[in-house]
Amino acid sequence: MGAHTFLYRRTGGRLGHKIPGLQGRMLLLDHVGAKSGTHRTSPLQYIPDGENVVVIASKGGFHKNPAWFYNLMANPDTTVQIGTEHRPVHAREAKPDERERLWAKAVAIYRPYEDYKARAEREIPLVVLEPRPA
């Protein structure tokens, strides 16, 4: 577990949710390895969208999606920690009719996503995390 994740968990989300100099906020995404079954946690920037939150599988513009994306597609029911709150969520890829609106929100919060899109040579998945009952 990285230093950011450790600090976020250790402080109950009081530290690590807001990063100085970054307009957006960070969450901790729990996920289970699609092949290994190993439980993992990834700190990710998120975009609020009503009761949902959206995470961007950009991997800095790398040509492959991040591992957490494949893990979520294989095991979509999971939890996130947003600040001090823990939420059960269901992950799904954004629908085509949502993409443009959600992408614009993402770029408004973090401009480098546009550079990542240009480098990626793939459509960067937007993952919608919808609330689900505990």
N, C-alpha and C positions, 0 to 999 in steps of 0.2 A: 504494500500500500504506500503510495507516494506521500510526501510531506504535506501537500495541500489536503489530500483526503484525510490524513491522520489528524491534522489541525482542525479541520471541519468537524469530523466525528468527535474528537476529544473535547471540543468546546460546545458540543451540542448544536452546532450551526451558527453560533454567535460570531465566529471568525471563519472566513473562507467563502461566505456567501457573496460578499461584495469585495472585488479586487480593486485596489487603488489604481486609477488611470484607465480602468475598463468601464465602459458605459453599461454593459449588461451585467447580469447576475449569474452566479454559478450554482449548480445543483450537484448532488451526488446520485448517480444512476447505478443501481444494483442490477446485475445481470448474470445469467448462468451460461457458461460456455456451451455453444451449440454441439460441439463434439466431445469436449472433456467433461462437461457437467460441473466444472469448477465455478464457485461463486466469486464474482469479481465486482469491483466498484470503480466507476470512472467519473471524475469531476468534469462537468461539461457546462458550457455557457448555454443558457436557455432563453427562449422567447415566450413571454406570457401571451396567451391567446384565449381570453375568456377564462373558463374553468380548466382549459387544457394548457399544457406547456409543450413547446416544440424544441427539439434538439436537432442540430444540423450535422449530418455525417460527412463533414468536409475533409477530415484528416489532412488539413492544411493544403488541400489541392492535390494530394497524392493520387495516383491513378487507380487505387483500390479503395473500397470502402473500409472504414475502421472495423475492427473485430467486434466491438460492441454492437454495431448495426446487425451483423449476422446473428449474434447471440439473441438480440431482441426479436428478430424475425422468427427464430426457432422457438423462443420462449417469451412471448409477448407480455405475459402477466408478471409484473415485478413491482418494485418500490423505488421511490425517489425520496431524497431528503432535500427540502428547499428551506434554507435557513434552519429554524428550529423545528419545522414541521416534517413529519414523515407521511408519505402518501402512497397508497396502493394505486397503481396505474396499469393501463393496458396500452401497449405500443402498437402503432400502425403507421404505415407510410402515408404521407399526405396524399390526398386524392388530386387528380389533375386539376380540378376546378379550384382547389385551395392553394396550389403551388405558387402562383404569381403573387397573391396577397401575402402569403407567409414569407416568401423569399424577400419581398420588399421590406417587411418588418425586420427580418434578420439583418439585412444590409444596413437598415437605418440604425440598428444597434451596434453592428460590427462591420464596418466598411470593407475590411480585408476579405470577406466572403466573396466579393466580386472577383478579386484576384485569384482566389482558390478555384472559383468556377472556371475561369479562363485557363488555368493550368491543368485541371483535373482530367480532361478528355473523357468525362462521364457526367451523367446527370447526378448531381449531389442530392442524395436522399434527405428529405425533411421528415422527421419522425415525430408524430403527434402522440403525446402521452396523455391519455384520457383517464379521468378518475374512474375507479372501480370500487365496488364495495370491499371492505376489509375482510 
